[in-house]
Amino acid sequence: MGVMDELPEERGSLAGRLLVAAPVLNDPNFARTAVFVAEHSADGALGVVLNRPSQTDVAEVLPLWDVAVSSPQVVFVGGPVSPEGALALGRIFGTPPEFGFQPVVDGFGVVDLDGDPTLLAPHLAALRVYAGYAGWGPGQLDGEVDEGAWYVVTGAPDDVFCRRPDLLWRDVLRRQGGDLALVSTFPADPTLN
């Protein structure tokens, strides 16, 4: 049984998985997005949109972290919740540091931007900074998945830090094969077809 077929109580945590917006999801905050789920429990969920780079260089807002940020070295729009705040995802080399890093899955986790970058940067293989995040209340994300607004997939190691975020939605869907690969060809505006 695949994740899409499971009942919400059987699904378990989606932390570490990707949510890929279905074409029916036309909320401008999430249309054609891929979201990394950093937390998911009975209390709700939190994630960041991976494919919405801004025009703001990380060096402008967090100059001490500039040396650790992966290309493109801009702040990404992580979601509509708390857009004035910053959240960072990182991938570490080997063992997680004892401070400043909250593991999520397979070497990926949330980096504490209040920590000392000179102490954390040597542990980081990659880092990306997000303004805001996507948040869901208790049961809300499960409901959206059940309604067909999101496809839940396992991400590839390079998805979080992809160099071509404009292609991420399409590339993740194509990689799934079958019907989801076909969805990747769905036009952005089907009325213009």
C-alpha positions as CSV (number, residue, x, y, z in Angstrom):
1,M,0.0,0.0,0.0
2,G,1.4,3.4,-1.0
3,V,1.3,6.5,1.2
4,M,-1.5,8.0,-0.9
5,D,-3.7,5.0,-0.1
6,E,-3.2,5.0,3.6
7,L,-5.7,6.3,6.1
8,P,-4.5,9.4,8.1
9,E,-4.0,7.4,11.3
10,E,-1.9,4.8,9.4
11,R,0.1,7.4,7.5
12,G,2.4,8.4,10.3
13,S,4.6,11.4,10.2
14,L,5.4,13.0,6.8
15,A,8.5,14.8,8.2
16,G,11.3,14.5,5.7
17,R,9.0,13.9,2.8
18,L,8.1,16.2,-0.1
19,L,4.7,17.6,-0.8
20,V,4.2,18.3,-4.5
21,A,1.3,20.6,-5.3
22,A,-1.4,18.9,-7.5
23,P,-2.6,21.0,-10.4
24,V,-5.9,21.5,-8.6
25,L,-4.1,23.5,-5.9
26,N,-4.3,27.0,-7.2
27,D,-3.6,29.0,-4.0
28,P,-0.9,31.4,-5.3
29,N,1.3,30.6,-2.2
30,F,1.5,26.9,-3.2
31,A,0.6,26.5,-6.9
32,R,3.3,24.3,-8.6
33,T,5.4,24.1,-5.4
34,A,7.4,21.4,-3.8
35,V,7.4,21.6,0.0
36,F,9.9,19.9,2.4
37,V,8.0,18.8,5.5
38,A,10.2,19.6,8.5
39,E,7.7,18.6,11.2
40,H,4.4,16.7,11.2
41,S,2.6,15.4,14.3
42,A,-0.9,15.4,15.8
43,D,-0.3,19.1,16.7
44,G,0.1,20.1,13.0
45,A,2.8,20.4,10.4
46,L,5.5,22.8,9.2
47,G,7.4,22.9,6.0
48,V,9.1,25.2,3.5
49,V,8.5,25.8,-0.2
50,L,11.7,24.7,-2.0
51,N,11.2,26.3,-5.4
52,R,10.5,30.0,-4.8
53,P,13.7,32.0,-4.8
54,S,13.5,35.7,-4.0
55,Q,15.7,38.5,-5.3
56,T,17.2,39.1,-1.9
57,D,20.8,37.9,-1.4
58,V,21.4,36.1,1.9
59,A,24.5,38.4,2.4
60,E,22.1,41.4,2.6
61,V,20.1,40.0,5.5
62,L,22.3,37.4,7.2
63,P,25.9,38.3,6.2
64,L,27.5,35.9,8.7
65,W,25.8,33.0,7.0
66,D,26.7,34.0,3.4
67,V,29.8,31.7,3.3
68,A,27.7,28.6,4.1
69,V,24.8,29.1,1.8
70,S,24.3,26.9,-1.3
71,S,23.8,28.4,-4.8
72,P,21.7,30.3,-5.6
73,Q,22.7,32.4,-2.6
74,V,19.4,34.1,-2.2
75,V,16.7,33.9,0.4
76,F,13.8,31.6,-0.7
77,V,10.2,32.3,0.1
78,G,9.4,29.4,2.4
79,G,5.7,30.1,2.8
80,P,3.0,32.6,3.9
81,V,3.5,32.2,7.6
82,S,5.8,34.7,9.4
83,P,7.4,36.0,6.2
84,E,9.5,38.4,8.2
85,G,11.2,35.5,10.0
86,A,13.9,33.2,8.7
87,L,14.3,29.5,8.8
88,A,17.2,27.4,7.4
89,L,17.5,23.9,6.2
90,G,20.9,22.2,6.1
91,R,22.5,19.0,5.2
92,I,25.4,17.9,7.4
93,F,28.5,15.9,6.9
94,G,28.4,12.8,9.1
95,T,27.4,13.1,12.8
96,P,25.1,16.0,13.7
97,P,26.7,18.8,15.7
98,E,25.7,18.9,19.4
99,F,24.2,22.4,19.0
100,G,22.4,24.5,16.4
101,F,21.0,21.6,14.3
102,Q,17.7,19.8,14.6
103,P,17.8,16.6,12.5
104,V,14.7,15.7,10.4
105,V,15.8,12.8,8.0
106,D,19.0,11.4,6.5
107,G,21.4,14.2,7.4
108,F,18.8,17.0,6.6
109,G,17.6,19.2,9.3
110,V,16.7,22.7,10.6
111,V,19.7,25.0,11.3
112,D,19.5,27.5,14.1
113,L,20.4,30.8,12.5
114,D,20.9,32.4,15.9
115,G,23.9,30.0,16.4
116,D,27.5,30.8,15.6
117,P,28.1,30.2,11.8
118,T,31.8,29.7,12.4
119,L,31.0,26.7,14.6
120,L,28.2,25.3,12.5
121,A,29.4,25.9,8.9
122,P,32.2,23.3,9.0
123,H,29.4,20.6,9.7
124,L,27.3,21.8,6.7
125,A,27.4,20.3,3.3
126,A,24.6,22.6,2.2
127,L,22.5,25.4,3.6
128,R,19.4,27.3,2.3
129,V,17.6,30.2,4.0
130,Y,13.8,30.7,3.8
131,A,11.7,33.7,4.7
132,G,8.5,32.4,6.2
133,Y,7.2,28.9,6.2
134,A,4.1,26.8,5.4
135,G,2.1,25.7,8.5
136,W,-0.9,23.5,9.1
137,G,-3.0,23.1,12.2
138,P,-3.9,19.7,13.7
139,G,-5.2,17.3,10.9
140,Q,-5.1,20.1,8.3
141,L,-2.3,18.7,6.2
142,D,-3.7,15.2,6.3
143,G,-7.0,16.5,5.1
144,E,-5.4,18.4,2.2
145,V,-3.5,15.2,1.2
146,D,-6.7,13.2,1.4
147,E,-8.5,15.8,-0.8
148,G,-5.8,15.4,-3.5
149,A,-4.2,18.8,-3.1
150,W,-0.8,17.3,-2.5
151,Y,1.2,14.3,-3.8
152,V,3.4,12.9,-1.0
153,V,6.7,11.6,-2.4
154,T,10.2,10.7,-1.2
155,G,12.6,13.4,-2.3
156,A,16.0,12.9,-3.9
157,P,19.1,14.1,-2.0
158,D,19.5,17.1,-4.2
159,D,15.9,18.3,-4.2
160,V,16.2,20.6,-1.1
161,F,19.3,22.3,-2.5
162,C,18.6,22.1,-6.3
163,R,20.3,24.6,-8.5
164,R,17.3,25.1,-10.8
165,P,14.3,25.6,-8.5
166,D,12.2,26.7,-11.4
167,L,12.3,23.1,-12.7
168,L,11.9,21.3,-9.4
169,W,8.1,20.8,-9.5
170,R,8.3,19.2,-12.9
171,D,11.4,17.2,-12.2
172,V,10.1,15.7,-9.0
173,L,6.8,14.6,-10.7
174,R,8.6,13.2,-13.8
175,R,10.9,11.1,-11.6
176,Q,7.9,9.4,-10.0
177,G,6.8,7.8,-13.3
178,G,3.3,6.7,-14.2
179,D,0.5,9.1,-13.7
180,L,2.6,11.6,-11.8
181,A,5.0,11.9,-14.7
182,L,2.1,12.7,-16.9
183,V,0.9,15.4,-14.4
184,S,4.3,17.1,-14.9
185,T,3.2,18.1,-18.4
186,F,0.0,19.7,-17.1
187,P,-0.1,23.4,-18.4
188,A,0.2,26.2,-15.8
189,D,-3.1,27.6,-17.2
190,P,-5.2,24.9,-18.9
191,T,-7.6,27.6,-20.3
192,L,-4.8,28.8,-22.6
193,N,-4.4,25.3,-24.2
